[in-house]
Amino acid sequence: MTSRASNPAIQAFVRGLSEHPQIGEVLITAKNSGEDCFELRHIDDREEKATALIPCTTEDLREIVATDPQGNFRPLKSSPDLRRGWIAKASTESALWELLNILYPGAIGDWYAQQHQGSRPTSYPDFVGRQSGMYRGASQLSPLETRSLVAGCCSERHCLKQRLWTTEGEATHDASQDLPLLCREPCQLLLELARRTSKMLQEPQVSIELPRSEATALMTILKEQLKRGKPTDRIADFSSPLNPRRIDHLTRRIEQQFPGQTEELGE
Ligand code: SF4
């Protein structure tokens, strides 16, 4: 555990808590002192009495973040599906640091580094250019493919992080915002989707012709499937046609290829 004296990141974070008490889906209440100096709960439980929530230890919290409300494994801790119904307490800044690193690994350190050290995040081409082995294919995607991949995989629907790394044609997020979860480089999930996309693009390609209304119907089906929430498939299993990130990416690829053709559809 990092000690208070050597951890300016958690000190800066705590100083800002009165103004910005939320990070990701977690609400943090700072009390004056004592054993429950900091209280953490899901933001959607803010109106609940503390006694209605289940007190959890550090180990309990590790279990809570491991699965979503349906019991599926959460490979990405920044996905917007943190379970509700718990309450955790920390008596020191060090203990708060530990809890936050379970909820959002590395987030406070990344935020502090970005605010105070001004380090420059990478770009997608530079990052994937350094990959070897199974992820080398990620660097073979065109800028257009990369754009729909990033837009689909990193959308708010799937991830609460604000992307700082760049890719052609896709805007980054504003790092000056209050206590955001920052994404400094592509994660394993995005790399895996990039790898699979690159592999799929080597398959024989097919083309279909549809009346506009049928193309619109197809887009509606894809978007409805996305809205319905998670299928039972594993989130990181991109071999499944029902994988939500895969559907999101596919929808954006179609929209990219036929700009304006599906504009009558709402989100
Ligand atoms: S690469 Fe995208 S999906 Fe992965 S953590 Fe960063 S913003 Fe989230």
Residues whose N, C-alpha, C, O or C-beta is under 5 A from the ligand:
A	BS01	SF4	C153 C154 C159 K161 R163 C183 E185 P186 C187 L190
